[in-house]
Amino acid sequence: KNQAQQMVQGSQMTPEKEAALKEIQTKLGLQDSVAESVIKGLVDKNVVGNLQALHAQGLLSIAKLREMKASGIDIDSVMKKEARETLYKKEVETLLSNGQGLFDREEVLVSIPAELGIEEKTAKRFVDASVKGKLRLLFVQAISFLRQGKAAELTSTVNNVIACHNAVPDESVSWKDKDELMDVYAYYYKNTQDASKVAALQGILALTDQETSSLKELVDSGKFSFEQENE
């Protein structure tokens, strides 16, 4: 058992380690079912230890869990459902607030929950709760940054608005000052190369094709200016 324990420590199971463990099994005359039970217990113990270490260092992530699952580790048996759900919530919050504007509904609401053993309806409930009320607040912040001339903050906040909208398309915002909506769109178009995000922003702001076409022409002509705050 001590030899087997040394082999499963440190890294993932490899064909070489499996062959060595099989040799130990043969020498000890263990039945396959007994050997598999011992090895699984040792692997699970090692994985739990690794997970605890990563958590303590703040390095435990969805990506790491998916990597472990892909290597054949039974995540359900080494990490409680509540802990997996907490990690999922953290991932959702990060996607909605990291200023990247990236939220793949299929990936976040279907693929990741399936790999982590989380029900889709539970995942959707987490996402809906995270977005509820946030879109309006983010847009207020975006307008504030527009008025203050804070370019970088405006871009990041608009990206978060887009991420929230992608997460829950039914969520929308309204704004009385149409000129400010058009300024936000024009600035974002000027500073963003991603056509899909620009199109998404048009839908969020409820601007017509004619309005956005005029704004794009203005920006492309070089006549649109944005008063940035002096550093």
N, C-alpha and C positions, 0 to 999 in steps of 0.2 A: 504493500500500500504506500509506503514511503517513497519507493521508486516512482510509482505512478503519480503521486502527488507532486514530485519534483518536475515531472514531464508536463503536467497541465498548467504549471505556474508560468506567469510572465507574458505569454503570448497565446495566440489562437492555436487550435489544434491543426496540425499539419499531417500530411500522409506519412512522413517519417516518424512522427510521434505515435501515430496510430499503429504503425508496424511494430515499433518498439513495445508499445503496450500489449499488442497481440502476443509478442514473444514472452513477455512476463506472464500473461494469462496462461500460455501453454506450459511454461515451467512450473507454475503453481497448480496446474490441473483444474483451473476454474471453468465452470460452465459459462457459456456466452451470456446468459441472463444475469448471472452473478457478477461477471466482469463488467458488463454494461452498467449495472446498477452502481457499482463502486466508482467507475469512471465518471458517470453522470453526477454523482454526489460530489466528487472532487472538483469537477469542472464548474458546477453550480456554485460551490463554495468560493472558488477562485474568482468567478465572475462577480459575485456579490461583493467580494472584497475590492475588486477593481471599480465597481460602480460606487461604492461608498467613498473610495479615494477620490474619484472624479467629482463626486458631489461636494466633498469637503473643500476641493480646490476651485469649485464653481465652474468646472469644465464639462459637467454632464450635459449632454445635448440630445436633441432628437436625432441628429445626424449620427451620433455615436451609437445610440440604441439601434438605429436602422442598420448600421455597419455590423453590430453584434448579431442581429437577427439574420442578416444575409450570410453570416459565417456559420449559421446553423444553431445558434444559441436560442433556447426557449425563453424569450423575454418574460412571458407570463409567470414562469416558475421562479425567476430570480428578482423580480421587481413587482411590488404590489400595484394593483390597479389604480389606487388613489395616487400613488407616486407618479405613475405614467400619465395620469390625467393632469396632474399639477404641471408636469414638464410640458405637456401639450398646450396647456393654457399659456405658459410662459412663451412658447414658440409663437403662438397666435399673437400675443401682445407685441412681441418683437417685430413680427411682419407688419403689424399695423402702425408701428411707431418708429421704424428705423430710417425713415426718410428715403426709402428706395422705390416705393410705389409698386412693389411686386407682391401679388397675392393670387396664387393659382388655386382656384376653388376645387378643382379635381384633385390636386395634390394634397391640399390641406384638409378637405372635407371627406375624401374617400381613401386615397392611398396611404397617408400617414396613419389615420385611425385604424385601418385594416392591419397595418404592420404592428401597431402598438396594442392591438386587442381592445380598441375603444369603439363603442357603437357609433354609427354615423349620426344618429339622432342626438346622441350626447355631444358629439363634436360640433354639430350644427348649433346646438344650444349654447355651447361655450362661445362660438364665433359671434352669434347674434347678440349675446350679452355683452361681449367686448366692444362691439360696434355701436350698440344702442346709445344714442345721445352724443356719441363722440364726433360724428361727422359735422354737426352744427358747430361744436366747440372748435374743431380744427379749422373750419372755414372762417370763423371769427378771428382766430389767430392769424390766418393767411391775410385777411384784409388789414389787420393791424400791422403786419410786417410790410404790406404794400404801402400803407400810409407813412410808415417810418422809413421806407427806402431800404429795408434790410433784405437784400437780394438772396443771399444763401438761405436764410431762414424761410423766406417765401417759397423757394423751390422745394425745400425739404418738407414743408408743411403741406404744400399742394400734392406732393407725392403721397403723403399719408392720407390725404383726402381721397386720392385715387385708390389706394390700397383698401380703405374702408368701403368704398363704393364697390370695388371688385368682390369684396368679401360678402357684402349684403347689398345686392343691386337695387333692392326695393327702397333702401334708405336714400333720402334726397335732402337737399337744402334749398332755401329760397332767400333772395337778397333784394332789397328794395332799390338799391342804387345800381342800375344797369351799367353805368359807366365803369364802376369799380369791377364788376364782373368781366367786362371786356378788357380792362387793363390787366387783370389777373391772367386771362387767356393769352393776351398778346405777349406779356412778359414770359409766360411759360413756353409758348411756341418759340419765342426768340432764343430761349436757353435750353430747350430740350430737343434732342435728336430722335426721340422715340415717338413715331407717328401714332402708335396704338395708345399711348398715354395722352397725347394731345387730343385724339379722338374721344377718349374716355372723358377728358375734362370738358369737352364741348357738350357731351350728354349731361354731365353733372350740373353744368351751369345753364343748361337749357338754351343754348345759343343756336340760332339757325345757321344753315349752311351759308346763306348770303352774308350773315354777320361775320362768321369766322373767315370767309373768303376775303372780305374787305380788310379784316385785321391782319391776315397773312400778307396781303399785298402791301399794307402799311409797314409792317415789320421788314419785309423783304426789300422795300425801297430804301430802308435805312432812316426813315423819318420818325420811327417810334423810339422814344427815349424813356429811360427809367431812372428816376433820380435816386441814386444809391446814397445811403447814409455814409458820411465820411468816417473812416476808421480812426 
